[in-house]
Amino acid sequence: MLDLNIIGSHTPLKKEEIQTVFNEAVEKYGDKKTGHINLIFVRKDEIRNLNWDFRRKNKATDVLTFIYDDKCAGEILICKDFIKENIREDLKTDMVKAFIHGILHLRGFDHEKSEKEAKSMEKKEREIFQKISIKIL
């Protein structure tokens, strides 16, 4: 079983809402991996630096995901400030979508491999969002 640790407070989402998103996504696209996942809310300068360090992209982004193999299955870093500056719908909705995106990356989905993989991942994101939006939005 995977457990979720929430680190930081830069979010309009309640802990229960975050847990609901996590549970639905892992239930639908999870595996038998055990351990914990850290959800970390970071500042814009932090995510920009990490994006440079690990992806050689010198810009901020909404979400970064790191997959590990030990007791920590991975980390999802979300930048509220970036999401707020690039808002598509509303802050809460966009934060939920970034979190879902990060969870899918942890489950092995990757939109950067091919157009087909990108469309598949987008479909999965929509499926999860539709299921949980009734519960938290």
Number of C-alpha atoms within 10 A of each C-alpha: 10 18 14 18 13 14 12 12 13 14 18 13 17 11 11 10 17 19 16 16 23 23 16 16 24 20 11 12 15 17 11 7 12 14 14 17 23 18 22 19 21 22 17 18 14 14 23 21 16 18 18 14 11 10 10 11 13 13 13 21 20 25 24 23 19 15 15 12 10 10 12 16 20 22 21 23 24 27 25 25 20 19 21 16 10 14 14 10 9 11 19 18 18 18 23 23 19 21 25 25 26 24 25 22 19 22 17 10 18 15 16 9 9 10 10 11 14 15 12 14 18 14 12 19 20 13 13 22 18 11 13 18 14 8 10 16 10
